[in-house]
């Protein structure tokens, strides 16, 4: 019981132990159970204890197992000290050795040479055993973990299966109930059906009965009627006889004079001849009526036949042109159309000859019409199929290509339009230039003619020139642009002219607000034409000159204010450029 | 011509001027013009007398006395020279000749609503006879009263015979207890027999189309069956349901136009949307929108002559339309388009329709309901005309003039002539008279 005591201490200890201690405790407890089960009965009580330990902290149990890797704390030491103290070292060692040997571990003691009372503790063995125990512990914990997880899994599976089972049970229940309901309804409907059948039968029987009654009553009634009628007739006869026998002179016609017959003829005796005549007349009337009706019917027939033939012809004409078109799916029926046409042509001629309601002719006509109609129908059906196929398959290749083509074409057309626009612009500009050239030529002529008169003014103009150098940008521009004139005589000729023109234009010195006026002045005098001369000369030298030319030409164009504006603004820039560029 | 008590008054149609005045020996029950309009016969059934007057010679007179034989019916022969008198109890028919003063007797005539019928051209007369409880038909030549044909008919109890307008076919139909109509040709051969159903009440009314192409048979089941003259088989049947659903059919409902503002209860609520053509003082037609349900009358099943079935049938003179009246919907007149074989229009009156008659010249229908209004229908529309006069003129029957320009409206003791002009205006002339024309 020595073993028990220390365990009692352990068992009775409060649960305030740390996790590690508890784990060990429980682990120890485990061992106890394992060993105890297999071993002596004296340890059964121990097993009880240990099992208690196992059961009670069940929730902590799993957690604690998982935390088995938590390192042992100081409390363990106290725990160890509780088991093995200074006093019972030998006892504890021997006990441990016993336990370990039973477990199959090597002995803790050293090999004893003899039967000595005290055996030395084999430290190596102890360490090995400790290691083994640790390994074992780890393995067990791992196994426990696995078992735990498996247990959880199985638990969840179980839950799931149980829920499935319950659901299926419910479903089964509901379907059973439904089935019962349907069966019930079916039964009811069958009942109703039977009832209705019964009612119907009853009604039919009743109807039959009533009919029989009516029939019997009718015969009875007829009998009675006949009887009564006979009586009545007898009475009538009697009465008639009486009346006739009465020799009543009163039955007479008192007429003033005979009235002539309506048609003026005399009355005639009734003879056999008249009878025969009457018969003849009657038959004549009948025959007339029949003939008349037959005529009507013949007319109708002829009309209908005409209509049918027309229909046939139209149908043939409808079907035959189809063959000329290159169709992908030419079938034999269209071939038969042609042959039919030929046949029918012959038939038609024959028919027209026999315009009677002859049996064979009639049959031929109807048959041929039927044939044509069938062909037409199949043709229409094919067309329908084709149409539906087209719809189903979506766009053909042809369509796609055509669309692309279409787009390409539109692009091409757009490009063309742009090109055309540009061409028009350039042509317009060229036209203007041409106009200016013409004007320039005319001015040159004029200037040439006026040259001699303006010589003295040149100096003045130069002075003015300098004076006005700062007046307006425009003038500056003009001036600056004109400055580097190193061209030959034409230019020089033009320059005094320019000067003159400039003087003319100077009074109307432009400010930004009066720009329109200057423009108009300029356009009037077309001085810019002159000015254009100079940059034009520069044109081959300067790249920017061209632009300025253009712009100035634009500016001088009468009636285009925007053009002037733009032209002038551009001239600013260009001239600035020019300024820089010009040498 | 009209008669008052025992006087016969002959008036001019256009002016209503009295042309002649004759006095008979007794109260006149029946007057009839001869076919050539030269003579008028006046029959006095009580006395068994027939007096004939001439219009050309007012002093000419003729008196036929049947004596004890009695007189039940009297009519002219088509040539206007013979008078057929049916003696009492239908013992015999006496044919009196005005030309020869001779008498012929025809035995065993049948006592049925329509036992004598003349062909349109007046050549032949068909007479229904019954001997030994069997029906026979005799065809006589009217010119000399020779018996042409005599044949028996396969009928239980012949109710009526009628020649087709072309005079070649004779329609013979059976009692209403059995639906059977037989068609005989002029020479007595049976052309065809038609029976739509059995065990129910059968034929109620029969009408030939003026072109002889169609034979309309109205029966107690509320349907009209049209037979064609080629095969004598039914080509269609027209039902007369109480509810009309087809929007293509024009339904004219007569509605009162309330004139009194005080007693507002008298006005009938207009049934449908839109107003129809109208020209009247007190009532107008309104076009009712479908579905329209007509007023029906539940027939008393245990009485004789139940008010069900097609009681009235009439073809328009061009055979394009057929007017019918279903007796359980007594307020409505149904007009059928024969060209298309479908219902064309329905006119619902406020009171039961008494009679209708087509204009002899054009498809115009005149209807009277016993009220003081005359109703006219044509494919263009319909209108209701108030008959002028003091007090209420209850139009009980009407009769068109052959020219289609005028018609006579008869009330109990008045006659009113209605002149129709080509425009919408209608003028009426009223005279107080007695008896009937």
Interface residues (C-beta under 8 A of the other chain):
Chain A: X211 X214 X218 X222 X225 X226 X229 X230 X233 X236 X239 X240 X243 X246 X248 X250 X251 X252 X253 X254 X255 X256 X257 X258 X259 X260 X261 X262 X263 X267 X268 X270 X274 X275 X278 X279 X281 X282 X283 X285 X286 X289 X293
Chain B: X35 X36 X39 X54 X59 X60 X61 X62 X63 X64 X65 X66 X67 X68 X69 X79 X80 X81 X89 X91 X92 X96 X97 X98 X99 X100 X101 X103 X123 X124 X130 X132 X133 X141 X144 X145 X146 X148 X149 X156 X157 X166 X167 X168 X177 X185 X186 X187 X199 X230
